Amino acid sequence: MASHQPAGQPAPDATRRSERSRRAIYDAALALVAEVGYPRTTIEGIASRAGVGKQTIYRWWSSKADVLLEAFLDLSDRAAEEARTADQPAYAIPDTGDLAADLKYVLRATVDELHDPTFEAPSRALAAEGIVNEELGRRFVATLLEPQLQLYVDRLRSAQAAGDVRADIDPRIALELFVSPLAQRWLQYTAPITYDYTDTLVDYALYGLAPR
């Protein structure tokens, strides 16, 4: 016998239910990585924390790395949307006409993000896992890093057009002068990352080491 929905009772919204489950899984994955670290985070632990069956997770993702990557992408998207809603600039490089000031501004914002536990734990976990998991590493770079690096490329090309950077410079290589040292210091804990440090990276990159 076919079941009937009670009069006046709306039919269950499977889409909304799935979205609630997906959001709970994102939050659980990010929380567990921050609390116990990536190696001790498991699909079972994420499922228990999210209040769903682990088969629900396996229906959408094939591994905990996939869950974490998508959760972190969602976290980044939400942060950008909140910034837009609050009428604050999302992650972007301004073009004020002062290249050094613009680069220092965005690198200081990067320092703040890298010190934010909400972003630091999943960022570090994905970066470390990407070294041993080649497929995850490629996806991490393509979906998270490359769009941000392209912002530097665009700003350096704008500086080239304004005559502030030599025309023969390859912006994609040039950006590594200040981005790569910051990433290495952060990943290896070799020393604190500070505003003074990133400001100095910009000065060294733009003005060189020779006496002026």
C-alpha positions as CSV (number, residue, x, y, z in Angstrom):
1,M,0.0,0.0,0.0
2,A,1.3,3.4,-0.9
3,S,2.1,5.7,2.0
4,H,0.4,9.1,2.1
5,Q,1.8,12.4,3.4
6,P,-0.5,13.8,6.2
7,A,-2.7,16.7,5.0
8,G,-0.9,20.0,5.5
9,Q,2.4,18.4,6.2
10,P,5.1,19.4,3.7
11,A,7.0,16.6,2.0
12,P,10.6,16.0,3.3
13,D,13.1,18.1,1.4
14,A,15.9,15.6,0.5
15,T,18.0,18.4,-1.0
16,R,17.9,20.4,2.2
17,R,18.6,17.3,4.3
18,S,21.6,16.4,2.1
19,E,22.9,20.0,2.4
20,R,22.7,19.8,6.2
21,S,24.6,16.5,6.2
22,R,27.2,17.8,3.9
23,R,27.7,21.0,6.0
24,A,28.0,18.8,9.2
25,I,30.6,16.6,7.5
26,Y,32.6,19.7,6.4
27,D,32.5,21.1,10.0
28,A,33.4,17.8,11.5
29,A,36.4,17.2,9.2
30,L,37.8,20.7,9.8
31,A,37.3,20.4,13.6
32,L,38.9,17.0,13.9
33,V,42.0,18.0,11.8
34,A,42.5,20.9,14.1
35,E,42.0,18.9,17.3
36,V,43.8,15.6,16.6
37,G,45.8,16.2,13.4
38,Y,45.4,14.7,9.9
39,P,46.9,11.3,10.6
40,R,44.4,10.6,13.4
41,T,41.4,11.9,11.5
42,T,39.3,9.1,10.1
43,I,36.2,8.7,8.0
44,E,34.6,6.9,11.0
45,G,35.6,9.9,13.3
46,I,34.2,12.4,10.8
47,A,30.9,10.4,10.5
48,S,30.5,10.1,14.3
49,R,31.2,13.8,14.8
50,A,28.8,14.8,12.0
51,G,26.1,12.5,13.2
52,V,25.9,10.6,9.9
53,G,26.7,7.1,8.8
54,K,30.1,6.5,7.2
55,Q,28.4,5.2,4.1
56,T,26.9,8.7,3.6
57,I,30.5,10.0,3.4
58,Y,31.7,7.3,1.1
59,R,28.7,8.0,-1.2
60,W,30.1,11.5,-1.8
61,W,33.8,11.1,-1.3
62,S,36.4,8.4,-1.7
63,S,38.8,9.3,1.1
64,K,39.3,11.6,4.0
65,A,41.6,13.7,1.9
66,D,38.8,14.4,-0.5
67,V,36.5,15.4,2.3
68,L,39.1,17.8,3.8
69,L,39.9,19.4,0.5
70,E,36.3,20.1,-0.3
71,A,35.6,21.3,3.2
72,F,38.6,23.7,3.0
73,L,37.4,25.0,-0.4
74,D,34.0,25.6,1.1
75,L,35.6,27.3,4.1
76,S,37.5,29.6,1.8
77,D,34.4,30.4,-0.3
78,R,32.4,31.2,2.9
79,A,35.1,33.5,4.2
80,A,35.2,35.4,0.8
81,E,31.4,35.7,0.8
82,E,31.4,37.0,4.4
83,A,34.0,39.6,3.5
84,R,31.9,40.7,0.5
85,T,28.8,40.9,2.7
86,A,30.6,43.0,5.3
87,D,31.9,45.2,2.4
88,Q,35.5,44.2,3.2
89,P,38.0,43.2,0.5
90,A,38.3,39.4,0.0
91,Y,41.7,37.9,-0.8
92,A,42.9,40.2,-3.6
93,I,45.8,42.4,-4.4
94,P,45.0,46.1,-4.7
95,D,46.4,48.2,-7.5
96,T,47.1,51.6,-5.9
97,G,49.9,52.4,-8.2
98,D,52.4,51.5,-5.4
99,L,53.5,48.0,-6.1
100,A,55.6,47.5,-3.0
101,A,52.7,48.7,-0.8
102,D,50.2,46.5,-2.6
103,L,52.4,43.4,-2.2
104,K,53.1,44.1,1.5
105,Y,49.3,44.5,2.1
106,V,48.4,41.2,0.6
107,L,51.3,39.3,2.2
108,R,50.4,40.8,5.6
109,A,46.8,39.5,5.0
110,T,48.4,36.1,4.2
111,V,50.3,36.1,7.5
112,D,47.0,36.8,9.3
113,E,45.4,33.8,7.6
114,L,48.3,31.5,8.3
115,H,48.1,32.4,12.0
116,D,44.3,31.8,12.0
117,P,43.7,28.3,13.5
118,T,40.6,27.9,11.4
119,F,42.7,28.0,8.3
120,E,46.1,26.9,9.5
121,A,45.3,23.3,10.5
122,P,43.6,22.2,7.3
123,S,46.1,24.2,5.2
124,R,49.0,22.5,6.8
125,A,47.4,19.1,6.6
126,L,46.5,19.4,2.9
127,A,50.0,20.7,2.1
128,A,51.7,17.9,3.9
129,E,49.4,15.2,2.6
130,G,49.8,16.6,-0.9
131,I,53.5,15.8,-0.8
132,V,52.9,12.0,-0.5
133,N,49.5,11.9,-2.3
134,E,50.3,13.1,-5.8
135,E,46.7,13.3,-7.0
136,L,45.7,15.3,-3.9
137,G,48.7,17.5,-4.3
138,R,47.8,18.4,-7.9
139,R,44.2,19.2,-6.9
140,F,45.3,21.3,-3.9
141,V,47.6,23.3,-6.2
142,A,45.0,23.7,-9.0
143,T,42.0,24.6,-6.9
144,L,43.6,26.6,-4.0
145,L,47.1,27.8,-4.9
146,E,47.0,28.6,-8.5
147,P,44.0,31.1,-8.4
148,Q,45.9,33.0,-5.6
149,L,49.2,33.0,-7.5
150,Q,47.4,34.3,-10.6
151,L,46.5,37.4,-8.6
152,Y,50.2,38.1,-8.2
153,V,50.8,37.5,-11.9
154,D,48.1,39.9,-12.8
155,R,49.4,42.6,-10.4
156,L,53.0,42.2,-11.6
157,R,51.8,42.5,-15.3
158,S,50.0,45.7,-14.3
159,A,53.2,47.0,-12.9
160,Q,55.0,46.1,-16.1
161,A,52.5,48.0,-18.1
162,A,53.1,51.0,-15.8
163,G,56.8,50.8,-16.2
164,D,57.5,49.8,-12.6
165,V,58.8,46.3,-13.4
166,R,61.1,45.4,-16.3
167,A,59.3,44.2,-19.4
168,D,61.5,41.1,-19.7
169,I,60.6,39.8,-16.2
170,D,58.4,36.6,-16.1
171,P,55.8,37.4,-13.4
172,R,55.2,33.7,-12.7
173,I,58.8,33.3,-11.7
174,A,59.1,36.7,-10.0
175,L,56.3,36.1,-7.6
176,E,58.2,33.1,-6.1
177,L,60.8,35.6,-4.7
178,F,58.4,36.5,-1.9
179,V,55.7,33.8,-1.9
180,S,58.0,30.7,-1.8
181,P,60.2,31.8,1.2
182,L,57.0,32.6,3.2
183,A,55.5,29.2,2.4
184,Q,58.8,27.4,3.2
185,R,59.2,29.2,6.6
186,W,55.6,28.4,7.5
187,L,55.7,24.8,6.5
188,Q,59.0,24.0,8.2
189,Y,58.6,26.1,11.3
190,T,62.1,27.5,10.8
191,A,61.2,30.9,12.2
192,P,58.1,33.0,13.0
193,I,56.2,34.6,10.1
194,T,55.6,38.3,10.7
195,Y,54.7,41.5,8.9
196,D,58.4,42.6,9.2
197,Y,59.4,39.4,7.5
198,T,57.0,39.7,4.6
199,D,57.8,43.4,4.2
200,T,61.5,42.6,4.0
201,L,60.8,39.9,1.4
202,V,59.1,42.5,-0.8
203,D,61.9,45.0,-0.4
204,Y,64.5,42.4,-1.3
205,A,62.6,41.1,-4.3
206,L,61.8,44.5,-5.8
207,Y,65.0,46.3,-5.0
208,G,67.6,43.6,-4.9
209,L,70.6,43.2,-2.7
210,A,73.1,45.5,-4.4
211,P,73.8,48.9,-2.8
212,R,71.5,51.7,-4.0
